[in-house]
Amino acid sequence: NPTKYRIPANGRYQIAAGGFLLVWADNQTNQNSAARTNLHVNFKLGGGSGNILLTAPDGLTAIDGVNYGQQTDDVAEGRYSDGASARYFMSLFTTNSTPTAAAR
């Protein structure tokens, strides 16, 4: 469902070129606040496998997507280097306090 969640159009979640937005798919939107730069959405990702799709505001134009397999607690998976197509399990993972430091 490409329109399952829309990033709020309140100006707080704009991503500069080369920047990052940490999005927690944890169904804990109560953690969103003006004091936090990351975003919690109103659903969780499946631990077995699933798909993540980022679309343009029209909900139709695909910007990026990931099909992921079985997940393991406390093990990060991501692209390396930034923008690459290959994904790896990573010993260092993005944290709530420093999303861009670990991701770069």
C-alpha angles and dihedrals in degrees: 000000000000093000097047090116130012121200106243113261093221096115094249097100103052114137119214119219107282090014134120139225117203108217118190112206091200105117090242104121088154086079092065113105141150088257093062126071095197126079132232115203131208098251141052129232117241115255094216100056140306150147133269118197128185113198137181116260090272089070090228108072110082114221099174140339143187131202107200134191135212112335130214124211114259095006116117123214122195150136121283124224105023110275095010120136096225117089127205140186105250133210091206115056136189113266133203092249101046111025098159099040095063094036096058 
